[in-house]
Amino acid sequence: MKKLLLLIMLVSGVFGSVNWEKFELIINKAVEEASMATDRELFGDGWQNAKIVRVVDGDTLILKQDNKKRFKVRLIALDTFETKFNHRVFKQMEILKNIHPNGPKHKDKYIYTVKKVLSLGFKAKEFVSKRYKNKIIRFHSYGVDKYGRTLVWIDGLNFALVRMGWATYYPNNQISKQRKAYLLDLSRDANINHRGIFKRL
């Protein structure tokens, strides 16, 4: 990853200005691919296959396995911002305020912050939809939550969402200490590099 960054910086210095929008796309793609590779290296086999047929929001999906009914899943150990106004939006407003304590100034900060939370939720949903909808994925199952959703870890996706800053780590004792530590490292990296919800407002 560092070698890729250095190469791009060197090329931009030699051949003039860089198209920063394309630069960001290249970096994001490299980061996402790295997260998928790391997922497989760390946690090996024992996966089930399914197709993502619908993206409800960034962390809730509808899967379908061969000759079986569709079922709703919730990505374990992470949380993305909401796409609909509900009681959880208030907590996520506080998260956003803690990330960006100094800005931006707005005549109605409350309305602005609500809209910002929801817009970031839609961006997380868009991130998943563009890369994973209608694709076959591999997942580990961790039982069912209180809402009847199957808790899952999807190969590459959990890591990618946190690494790209569209999700934050959500404590769960079912995942390994190794996974937890890596998710926290990815979240810190997203914060330092201002990706996703950590991007300067």
C-alpha positions as CSV (number, residue, x, y, z in Angstrom):
1,M,0.0,0.0,0.0
2,K,2.8,2.4,0.9
3,K,4.6,1.5,-2.3
4,L,1.5,2.3,-4.3
5,L,1.2,5.7,-2.7
6,L,4.9,6.5,-3.3
7,L,4.6,5.5,-6.9
8,I,1.6,7.7,-7.6
9,M,3.3,10.6,-5.8
10,L,6.5,10.1,-7.8
11,V,4.6,9.9,-11.1
12,S,2.6,13.1,-10.3
13,G,5.8,14.9,-9.5
14,V,7.4,13.9,-12.8
15,F,4.5,14.2,-15.2
16,G,2.7,17.2,-13.6
17,S,-0.5,17.7,-11.8
18,V,-2.6,14.7,-10.8
19,N,-6.4,14.3,-11.3
20,W,-7.2,14.0,-7.5
21,E,-10.6,12.5,-8.1
22,K,-9.0,9.6,-10.0
23,F,-6.2,9.5,-7.5
24,E,-8.8,9.0,-4.7
25,L,-10.6,6.2,-6.7
26,I,-7.3,4.4,-7.2
27,I,-6.4,4.6,-3.5
28,N,-9.9,3.5,-2.4
29,K,-9.8,0.5,-4.7
30,A,-6.4,-0.5,-3.4
31,V,-7.5,-0.2,0.2
32,E,-10.7,-2.2,-0.5
33,E,-8.7,-5.0,-2.2
34,A,-6.2,-5.1,0.7
35,S,-9.0,-5.4,3.2
36,M,-10.5,-8.4,1.3
37,A,-7.1,-10.1,1.1
38,T,-6.4,-9.6,4.8
39,D,-9.8,-11.0,5.7
40,R,-9.1,-14.3,3.9
41,E,-5.5,-14.5,5.2
42,L,-6.5,-13.9,8.9
43,F,-9.6,-16.1,9.1
44,G,-9.2,-19.0,6.6
45,D,-12.1,-21.2,5.4
46,G,-15.4,-22.2,6.8
47,W,-17.6,-19.8,4.8
48,Q,-21.1,-20.1,3.3
49,N,-22.0,-18.7,0.0
50,A,-25.0,-16.4,-0.8
51,K,-26.1,-13.7,-3.2
52,I,-26.8,-10.1,-2.0
53,V,-30.1,-9.4,-3.6
54,R,-30.9,-6.1,-1.7
55,V,-29.1,-3.5,0.2
56,V,-31.4,-2.1,2.9
57,D,-28.7,0.2,4.3
58,G,-24.9,0.1,4.9
59,D,-25.0,-2.6,7.5
60,T,-28.3,-4.5,6.7
61,L,-28.7,-6.7,3.6
62,I,-31.0,-9.3,2.1
63,L,-29.2,-12.5,1.1
64,K,-30.4,-15.5,-0.9
65,Q,-28.8,-19.0,-1.0
66,D,-29.4,-21.6,-3.7
67,N,-33.0,-23.0,-3.5
68,K,-33.7,-21.2,-0.3
69,K,-35.8,-18.2,0.8
70,R,-34.3,-14.7,1.2
71,F,-33.2,-13.7,4.6
72,K,-32.2,-10.5,6.3
73,V,-28.7,-10.1,7.7
74,R,-26.9,-7.5,9.9
75,L,-23.2,-7.1,9.6
76,I,-21.7,-7.9,12.9
77,A,-19.3,-5.7,15.0
78,L,-19.9,-2.5,13.0
79,D,-22.4,0.3,12.6
80,T,-23.2,2.6,9.7
81,F,-25.3,5.8,9.9
82,E,-29.0,5.6,9.4
83,T,-30.8,6.3,6.1
84,K,-34.2,7.0,7.8
85,F,-34.9,9.3,10.7
86,N,-35.3,7.3,14.0
87,H,-34.1,7.3,17.6
88,R,-30.7,6.1,16.6
89,V,-30.0,9.2,14.6
90,F,-29.6,11.2,17.8
91,K,-26.8,9.0,19.0
92,Q,-25.1,9.2,15.6
93,M,-25.4,13.0,15.7
94,E,-23.4,12.9,18.9
95,I,-20.8,10.7,17.2
96,L,-20.5,13.2,14.3
97,K,-20.2,16.1,16.7
98,N,-17.4,14.3,18.6
99,I,-15.6,13.6,15.3
100,H,-16.0,17.2,14.1
101,P,-16.2,19.4,17.2
102,N,-15.4,22.7,15.5
103,G,-17.5,22.8,12.4
104,P,-19.0,23.7,10.3
105,K,-20.9,26.8,11.4
106,H,-24.5,26.8,10.3
107,K,-27.5,28.9,11.2
108,D,-29.5,25.7,12.2
109,K,-26.9,23.2,13.4
110,Y,-29.6,20.7,14.5
111,I,-31.2,20.4,11.1
112,Y,-27.9,20.4,9.4
113,T,-26.5,17.6,11.6
114,V,-29.6,15.4,11.1
115,K,-29.3,15.8,7.3
116,K,-25.6,15.1,7.4
117,V,-26.1,11.9,9.4
118,L,-28.7,10.7,6.9
119,S,-26.6,11.7,3.9
120,L,-23.6,9.8,5.3
121,G,-25.9,6.8,5.8
122,F,-26.9,6.9,2.1
123,K,-23.3,7.1,1.1
124,A,-22.5,3.9,3.1
125,K,-25.5,2.2,1.4
126,E,-24.3,3.4,-2.0
127,F,-20.7,2.1,-1.2
128,V,-22.1,-1.4,-0.5
129,S,-24.6,-1.4,-3.4
130,K,-22.1,-0.4,-6.1
131,R,-19.6,-3.1,-5.0
132,Y,-21.6,-6.0,-3.7
133,K,-25.3,-5.9,-4.9
134,N,-26.2,-9.0,-7.0
135,K,-22.8,-10.5,-6.3
136,I,-22.0,-13.9,-4.7
137,I,-20.3,-13.4,-1.3
138,R,-19.0,-15.6,1.4
139,F,-20.1,-15.2,5.0
140,H,-19.8,-16.5,8.6
141,S,-23.0,-16.7,10.6
142,Y,-23.2,-15.7,14.3
143,G,-26.8,-16.4,15.2
144,V,-29.8,-14.1,15.2
145,D,-30.3,-10.6,16.8
146,K,-33.3,-9.4,18.7
147,Y,-34.9,-8.1,15.4
148,G,-34.7,-11.5,13.8
149,R,-31.7,-10.7,11.5
150,T,-28.9,-13.1,11.0
151,L,-25.6,-11.6,12.3
152,V,-22.9,-12.2,9.7
153,W,-19.3,-11.4,8.8
154,I,-19.0,-11.0,5.0
155,D,-15.7,-11.7,3.4
156,G,-14.0,-8.4,2.7
157,L,-17.1,-6.2,3.4
158,N,-16.9,-5.7,7.1
159,F,-13.2,-4.7,6.8
160,A,-13.9,-2.5,3.8
161,L,-16.7,-0.5,5.4
162,V,-14.6,0.3,8.5
163,R,-11.4,0.9,6.5
164,M,-13.2,3.3,4.1
165,G,-14.7,5.2,7.1
166,W,-18.4,4.4,6.3
167,A,-18.8,2.3,9.5
168,T,-17.5,2.5,13.1
169,Y,-16.6,-0.5,15.3
170,Y,-19.6,-1.7,17.3
171,P,-18.6,-3.9,20.3
172,N,-19.5,-7.6,20.0
173,N,-18.1,-10.4,22.1
174,Q,-18.8,-13.0,19.5
175,I,-15.9,-12.0,17.2
176,S,-12.3,-12.8,17.9
177,K,-9.9,-10.5,19.7
178,Q,-7.9,-10.4,16.5
179,R,-10.8,-9.2,14.4
180,K,-11.7,-6.6,17.0
181,A,-8.2,-5.3,17.1
182,Y,-8.0,-5.1,13.4
183,L,-11.3,-3.3,13.1
184,L,-10.1,-0.7,15.7
185,D,-6.9,-0.2,13.7
186,L,-8.9,0.3,10.5
187,S,-11.2,2.8,12.2
188,R,-8.2,4.8,13.5
189,D,-6.7,4.8,10.0
190,A,-9.9,6.1,8.5
191,N,-10.0,8.8,11.1
192,I,-6.4,9.9,10.5
193,N,-6.8,9.9,6.7
194,H,-10.3,11.6,6.8
195,R,-12.2,8.9,5.0
196,G,-16.0,8.5,5.0
197,I,-17.7,10.0,8.1
198,F,-14.3,11.3,9.2
199,K,-13.9,13.5,6.1
200,R,-13.6,17.1,7.0
201,L,-17.0,18.9,6.9
